[in-house]
């Protein structure tokens, strides 16, 4: 499914997906935060992605063959693992809202 802009329930679509393929860095981060494996096809190397890539919550894709390899390996088990990793990650960084407010106000 390729959703249109401002799709109602957009984050529900992500949450209930087995994985997300995105060239957009924001959507890749949103999927990762929701515990859904994100295959990022964008070309930007963003500092904010480094830790999520290291934890394999975002998988940076270099070419079509690599993408097909990851899609074939994606399963409900992969998603469960991503949700566990994200749960631990959020516990370590604390409440994401508080982290963002702290970063913005300091």
RAHU-V460178 format. One record per backbone hydrogen bond with DSSP energy under -0.5 kcal/mol. NH is the residue of the N-H (numbers start at 1). CO is the residue of the C=O. Records with the same first field share a line. If there is no record, write none. Layout:
BEGIN
NH->CO ; CO
END
This chain:
BEGIN
3->1
7->4
10->7
12->9
13->9
14->10
15->11
16->12
17->14
20->37
22->20 ; 39
28->24
29->25
30->26
31->27
32->28
33->29
34->30
35->32
36->31
37->18
38->57
39->20 ; 37
40->38 ; 59
41->22 ; 39
42->22
46->44
49->46
50->46 ; 47
51->47
53->49
54->50
55->51
56->53
57->52
58->52
59->38
60->58
61->40
67->63
68->64
69->65
70->66
71->67
72->68
73->69
74->70 ; 71
79->75
80->76
81->77
82->78
83->79
84->80
85->81
86->82
87->83
88->84
89->85
90->86
91->87
92->88
93->89
94->90
99->95
100->96
101->97
102->98
103->99
104->100
105->101
106->102
END
